[in-house]
Amino acid sequence: MYCIKCGVKLADTEKKCPLCNTTVYHPELSQTDGNPLYPKNKMPKVNNGSKVLQGAVIILFFIPLLICFFADMSPDGALGWFGYVAGASVVAYVVFALPLWFRKPNPVIFIPCDFAAAALYLLHINESTNGNWFLSFALPVVGGIGIITCTLITLLYYLKRGKLYIFGGAFMALGAFMLLMEFLMTVTFDLQFIGWSIYPLVVLMLFGGLLIYLGISASAREMIERKMFF
């Protein structure tokens, strides 16, 4: 017999489909003793990758680039703003489309690639506009946020416990980074230090500390769960 939901072949003794977990119901068949077709913990492999989908995504990114290229092309053959569109498209492709080429994309690998692509795009903008803000502002900001995010993703991916500690530490690190970002802005763009970063610093530190406290105190965590109906 076959599963009524996914169509996979089943043995007459199967109670549930090993692929989609659908309950098998065939009242006209008598249940007899026998070995299941698939051993325990060994289900049929499902091919989630689709070359057609990947090709369609490439076309969806390539067509707007081609249109922008001809739209920006001047009579003398010079390009103006096309480089910004191309750079943004490359970043979008790395972030959204590149993981589709892999069956099980590892975020620990792809998240750093996303931040690297963003940093290279900002470098391109800095060079195209003859700016002097990349090394003193853009690179430290992207690098700092990238380090915090990559550390958070890595810990969540490989550790099964302690999520409250992980998120609490991430919020506190981000709060401290707000203060550094304002300092970089004042140095790079010759601005006055007004202390706006103190407000997100205090809020993120308090929220991060609360998460760490909830991770330590089981009674406080249970009280929050009852109040929030978790």
HELIX and SHEET records of a PDB file:
HELIX    1   1 LYS A   51  ASP A   72  1                                  22    
HELIX    2   2 PHE A   82  ALA A   92  1                                  11    
HELIX    3   3 TYR A   93  ALA A   97  3                                   5    
HELIX    4   4 LEU A   98  TRP A  101  5                                   4    
HELIX    5   5 PRO A  107  SER A  128  1                                  22    
HELIX    6   6 PHE A  134  ALA A  138  3                                   5    
HELIX    7   7 LEU A  139  TYR A  158  1                                  20    
HELIX    8   8 LYS A  163  PHE A  189  1                                  27    
HELIX    9   9 ILE A  198  ILE A  216  1                                  19    
HELIX   10  10 ALA A  218  LYS A  227  1                                  10    
END                                                                             
